[in-house]
Amino acid sequence: MKIHWKKWLMGFVIFIILIGCYGLGVNFYMKASVEGKILSDEDATRIEADCILVLGAGVREDGTPSPLLQERLDMGVRLYDLGASAKLLMSGDHGRAGYDEVNKMKEYAVENGVSSHDVFMDHAGFSTYESMYRARDVFQAKKLIIVTQQYHLYRALYVAEKLGLEAYGVAADQMVYNGQLYREVREILARNKDFINTLIWPKPKYLGDAIPVNGDGDITNDKGEVNLR
């Protein structure tokens, strides 16, 4: 009986080690495959991108951007001012009553000098995977600059590349915040999840009619959670 349980225990330990090796292998592969796509803000101005895609990161109860989101917005506005693209695409969560990332993101950009007509809102960017999918299929982008913190850029760029997008990233990092170790560990799990997503290609929760990003961004105004289809 003891030998029987020892075999089971050894098998379980080997299984856990293999799962861990697989997870870390996917993590390193994903990072290495897109490392060269991360650019400085000045280098990004040579891309002539269809849009600058800013990924959501939470807003406070008073509606102001979280520190992580403010970093992303500041970099997105900077890239717009530098001429990296004439359009900004704000992608975040506006899928439930009482919580709205994207309108706050647009408001912040407009308050910092960006024309409202140049700012599109993706109200159904509920995940990195969905944001990339919708950037391609709804907003008709082909070449884009993704703005988020560097630890998150690898996954965003990987998914975009697998979707056939020509994507580049600019890191928004300005400070190191409390909880970064937790975010890094969670990101390893998220990279493995999106690695699988890029093998099976589940559709986003919402798609809808095409809204080409080369048009007027105000067409996306006031299309909140109740209008998603």
Buried (B, 14 or more C-beta within 10 A) or exposed (E): EEEEEEEEEEEEEEEEEEEEEEBEEBBEEBBEBBEEBBBEBEEBBEBEBBBBBBBBBBBEEEEEBBEBBBBBBBBBBBBBEEEBBBBBBBBBBBBEEEEBBBBBBBBBBBEBEBBEBBBBBBBBBBBBBBBBBBBBBBBBBBBBBBBBBEBBBBBBBBBBBBBEBBBBBBBBBEEEEEEEEEBEEEBBEBBBBBBEBBEEEEEBEBBBEEBBBEBBBBEBBEBBBEEBE
